[in-house]
Amino acid sequence: MTAGPLPGLLRPQVVLDRIGDRLADRFRGVFSAATVRRFIDRGYAELAEHASVSTHLTAVTERYVTEQLTAVAQHRGFIAKAAPEVLFVCAHNAGRSQMAAALLRRRLGDRVGIRSAGSRPAAGIKPAVHQAMREIGLDLDDQYPKPLTDDVVRAADIVITLGCGDACPVHPGKLYVDWDVPDPHDRPLAEVRAIRDELSSRVDDLVIDPAASVPGPAGAAPHGALRPHP
């Protein structure tokens, strides 16, 4: 006799259907339920392709798809931006871009929207990166590598690249900045700490420009209220 599912566990499809219901309600009037479902199916497949474990894949999918839908709605002017958006991009979204995003989030909080992504996302964030960030009070346990999509690039006001080469799409009206910072992949903890500290210094050089406005669908300032310090 074939054993059925363990008590208390739901098949991924059942969980994805429930996520679809929640997100269709959340984005009611912005996207149709069918559009939401397409994003969920695509997002789940994208994450499953790279994730090393599937235990929490459905929960991560809800976060990822929410971010993607929000980015599309912002770019198309369906919803207003509450703050300028910064996107950090590296190859694997498992080191530099994750650290930079966490450092900027700590510094500016909700005064700026922050996303990160990878052109070739890894299966998970590197242990040495986790440890180096915990040492300064930043926990990356709830973060995960995400694929770079055109949607998040279009929604961004500043795109900060860290070694992703030509993989990042280029769109007019955005500020592109490249940070030449070493990749922490397979480096000893002491070197990862040095990379963390260099990123912290660069993040500290990002300053709020009160004269700039948050961009809207019709134009306004092309890179919002955030700019690299001269």
Stockholm file with secondary structure:
# STOCKHOLM 1.0

chainA/1-230         MTAGPLPGLLRPQVVLDRIGDRLADRFRGVFSAATVRRFIDRGYAELAEHASVSTHLTAVTERYVTEQLTAVAQHRGFIAKAAPEVLFVCAHNAGRSQMAAALLRRRLGDRVGIRSAGSRPAAGIKPAVHQAMREIGLDLDDQYPKPLTDDVVRAADIVITLGCGDACPVHPGKLYVDWDVPDPHDRPLAEVRAIRDELSSRVDDLVIDPAASVPGPAGAAPHGALRPHP
#=GR chainA/1-230 SS CCCCCCTTCCCHHHHHHHHHHHHHHHTTTTSCHHHHHHHHHHHHHHHHHHCSCCTTHHHHHHHHHHHHHHHHHHHTTSSCCSSCEEEEEESSSSSHHHHHHHHHHHHHGGGSEEEEEESSCCSSCCHHHHHHHHTTTCCCTTCCCCBCCHHHHHHCSEEEEESCTTCSCCCTTCEEEECCCCCCTTCCHHHHHHHHHHHHHHHHTEEECTTSCCCCTTCSCTTTTEEECC
#=GC SS_cons         CCCCCCTTCCCHHHHHHHHHHHHHHHTTTTSCHHHHHHHHHHHHHHHHHHCSCCTTHHHHHHHHHHHHHHHHHHHTTSSCCSSCEEEEEESSSSSHHHHHHHHHHHHHGGGSEEEEEESSCCSSCCHHHHHHHHTTTCCCTTCCCCBCCHHHHHHCSEEEEESCTTCSCCCTTCEEEECCCCCCTTCCHHHHHHHHHHHHHHHHTEEECTTSCCCCTTCSCTTTTEEECC
//
